Amino acid sequence: MHAAALLHPVMGSNPVMGRADLDSTYAGLRQAVAWRVVARDGVIVSGPGARDWLQGQLSQDISTLGDEVHSRETLILSPQGKIDCYSRVAWMEDDAFLLDVRSGYGELLLERLRRFKLRVKADLELVDDLQVAELRGPGLQAGGSTTVDGTREPLAVIAVDWPGWCGRDVVFRAGGVGIDASLLGLGALGSGADEAFEAARIEAGVPELGVELTDRTIPQEAGDLVAHTVSFTKGCYTGQELVARIDARGSNTPRRLRGLVIEHAGPDAGPGGGDAIVTDDGDKVGEVTSVAWAPGRGAHVALGYLRRGIDVPASVVVESTAQSDDGGRRRRASARPLPLFGA
């Protein structure tokens, strides 16, 4: 089944779609395949010293990236071990690698890399016009074209493998021309309702740069992020000491990213990012970071940090800062371990 509509250039969020679009895209994500096109930023690192230098800057082992394994998720840390960037690193050709990040964070990534580039035979190029065809769902098959109009080759094809958030991303340099993912020859349900993709991301427990992940975040706080982004068998890299020390101590951190399923709130009456998570006694124990309506649950799902000592599953209250359409400001929620997908 082909995508319901063509998707034109996306330089930010998709236009607001109706509830039917949300339901259709969510169904594709869970039962077949759904796609959308999003803008991202990137930095291309190339040159004879690129691989060795990146190996000392990234938390992930890239020594074997090439024809067999094209890409890995990675963190770029401060010397103190806090998160500067959450990225994917993809092998392009020879000694050239693409690091792609959430749109708006390319300059931050570039400046972070520049600060630690001393006498290295590698060039850094900011790429702020990436368009990524995100393909997600259990029905996605191997193969299919990775060119657009038979001529436009992607910079990279990146595997995505989180629970309930699996598939691949086909990364193009847009050059001012929009990408239509239907031309990739991959039949799909849904045409890119952003809230459905956001709900699937939340249910998988995938943290977002600038939302769940900031320069104050310790990697082990952010759910299963470390399992996807950190190698404990490679050599030294910037920020390694804190990550290794916390791992040796059982990954205990002052707070931990958790999932929330929020009760008694219709599609248009949910809480928002920044809302407090409190106990029945009114003690604040955390804060919501991301929220979306999940049609398959008939409820809002959310991510939020809970302080150490709050064992999950647990019954909590999400306390909104603004009055909702139905007059409620306090919503009962179930705090759960991640991922929410399958639970």
N, C-alpha and C positions, 0 to 999 in steps of 0.2 A: 504494500500500500504506500503510495507516494505522499509526500508532505502535502498538507492541505493548502498551503499558500507559499508563494515565493517570499523570501526574506531579503529585504534590500539593505543597503549599507547601515551598519549599526555602529555609531560612534559613542554611544552611551547606553542607557537602559532602553529596552524595547518599549514601544508605545504601550499604554495600558490596554490590556485586552479584556474581553468579557469573561464571565465565569465559565462559559462553554469552552473557550480556548484554554483556560487553566485546567479544566477537567480533562480535555483531550490530550494536552501535553503531559500531564501527570500520568494518564493512562499509558501513554507511549513510553514514558520513563520506566514504568513498573512492569509492563506487559509486552512491549515490543521494542521500538526505538523512537526517540525524539531527538530533535536537533534545534540548535539556534546558532547565531553568529554573534560573537562578542568582540569588542575591542580590547586589546591588551598592549602592553609595552614590552620592550625587550632590550637586551644588550647582546651584541655579537662580540665574542672574544675570539680573536684569530691570531695565528702566528706560531712559530716553532716552539715558543715557551708557554703556549696557552694551557695545554693540558696539565703540565706539572704545576704551574702557578695556581690554576683553579683547584687542583687537588689540595693545596694548602689553604684555600679560602672557603671551600664548601664543606658542609657536614657530611655530604654523601661521597661515596667512592666512585670516581668517574674514570678510573684507570682502565676499565674494560669497555667503556662506551665505544660503540662502533657499529659494524654491520649486524651483529647478533642482538645487542641491547642498545637501543637508540637513545633512551632518555631515562632520567630518574628525577624524583622530587628531591629538593634539597633546601637547607637553611643557609643563610649567610648571617653569621653572628658577629656581635661586637666582641672585643677582647674580654669583656666581662661575662660573656656567655648569654647575653640577652639577644632577642631576635631583631636583626636589622631588616631582613627580607625573607620571604617564603617564596620560592621559585621552583621552576622546573629547568633542568639543564639537558639540552638535547644536542647530540652530535650531528653536525651538518655534513662536513666533509673534511678529510685530511686533518688539519689542526684548527678547525673552526667549530665553535660551540655557540648555541643560542640559549640565553637565560631569559625566560619570559615571566612577567609578573602582572599583577592586577593593573588595569589601566590607571594611570596617574602616578605610578610608583617607579617608572623607568628612570627618572632623574635621580631618585633616592638610591636605586640600585647602582647606577653609574657612578655616583659620587662615592658610595661606599667602596666599590671596587677600586676606584682611582686612589683612594687614600692608602691602599695597601699595595700599590703597584710601583715597585722600586726596582729599576734595572731588570725589567722583564721584557723579553722579546715577544710582546703580544700587543695587539691593538684592540681598543674598545670602541664600539660604535653603538650609539643610542638608536633604537628603532621604535619610533612612537606611532607607527601606523599599522601595527599588526591587526589582522582580523583572523579570528579563530573559529572554525566550524566545530562546535562541541557536539559530539554524537554519543548518546547515552541510552542504555537499555539492554535487557537480556537477549533481545533478538538481533543485536548487531553482529554481523558475520565478518569473518576475516576477508581481506581483499577489498574489492571495489576500487574505483578510480580515486586517485588523490590529486588529479588535475582539474582545473576549471576551464571550460570551453576547449578542453583538449590541449591547452597550451600553457596555462599558468601552473607552474610547479610549486608545491609548498616548500617553505623553509624547513619544516620539520613535521613529523607525525609522532604524537606523544601518547603513550598508553596511559590510561587512567584506571586505577584499580582500588577503589574504596568500596565497602559493602553497600550495595544499592546505588552506587555512583561509579559505575564502570563503563568503559568504552574507550574512545580515543578522540584526540583533538588534532585537527588538521590546521596547521599554522601557515598563514599566507602573509606576505608583505603586500598591503592593499594598494599602495601607490595611487590613492584617490579613487579606486574602482571597487565597488562593492562585491562581496562574495555571496553567491547563491549556492547554499549547500546541497540543494536538490540536484545540481549538476554533477555532484560527486558520484551519482549512480547508486546511492544507498537509500532504498525505500524506507520511509519513516512516518510514524504518526506524529501529530503535533507540529506546530510551527513556531515554537519558541517562546511560550508564555514564561516570562522571567520568574514569576512567583512559584511556578511548578518546579523549575530548576532550583530555586532557592530552597523550597521544601525538601527536595531530594538531597541537596547538599547538607542541610541541617540534620536530616534523618541519618545520613552517613557519618555525621560528626566531623566533617571537613571544615577546619577553621579558615577564616578569610583574613588576608592581610589588611591591616587598618581597622579591623572590626574585632575579631577575637585575638589577633596577633598585633602587638605594638612593640615599641622599643623597651617596654617594661616587662614583657612576657618571657618567662623561663620556658624553654621548650617542653619540659615534662609536664607543665600545667595544662597543655593544650590537647587533652584527650590522647588519641593514638598517633599524634603527629610524629613523634620520635621514631616510631616503628616504620614510618614511610620515608623519613628524610635523613636519618642518621646512620652512619656506619660505625660500628664499634671495633672494627678490625683493621681499618685503614690507619695511615700514619697521622701525624699531628696536623691540626688545622686551627685557624683563629677561633677562639671561644670554646675550644674543646674541654678545657679543664673543668668548668662548671657542669657541663653536660655529663662528663664521666664521673664526677664526684657525686652528683645527685643520683645517677644510675646505680652507683656502688652502695648507696644508702637506701635503696629500695624505691627510688623515684618519689619520695615523699616531698610535697611542696605545700606552701601555705594555702593554696586554692587549687581547684581542679575544674576543667571544663566538663559540663554535664549536659544531658538532654532534658528537655521539659515537654510534657504534653499538657496543654492548658485546657481545662474543662469549661463548659458553659459559656462559650463565646462563639458566635456565628462568624462567617467569613469576613464580615466587615466590622467586627467588634473586638478585635484582639488587642493585646498589649503591644508595646514597642520596645526597641532597643534602648537601654538605659533604665528601664523599669527595675525597681528593687525586688529581690526575692527575700521573703521574710517568713519566719515561723508563725505558728498560731499565736504566740505570745507577742508578736510584733518585732522580734529581734531581726535585724537585717543580717542575712547570711550570704548574700550574693547579689548579682546583677545580671539582667538579661542583656545579651549582645545582639542576637539575630532572631527574627520571628517570621514565620510564613504559614499560610493556610495549607494544610495537607488534605486534599479531597478524599484520599483513601482512608483517612482516619476520621473525617468529619470534625477536625479539631485543629487548633494552631499547634505547631511544633516550634521549639525554640532551642537556642544554645545559650548557656550562661555559666558564669563561674560561681562555684559554691566554695565556701571556706572549708578548710580541713576540719574534720570532726562531724560533718554532716554526711552520714552514711546513706547511700542510695541502694534501693529505691526509698524515697521519702515523700511524704505529703507536705507541700509548701504552699505559699500564697504569693502570687505575683501582684505587686501593688503598683498600679499605673500612676504616672504623674499627671495625666490629663483625663478628664471625664470621657467615657466612651459613649457611643451613640445610644446604648441602652441604659445609661445611667450608672453603670458599674465601674468601680475603680479597683476592686480586689477580686482576683480570679484564683480559684483553687487550681493547683497544678500538681502533677506527679513528676518529681525529679528522678531521672533514671540514668544508669550508666550508658555510655555510648558504645556502639551505634544504636540509634533508635530503630533503624531499619531491621525488620524481621522480628521486632519485639512487640 
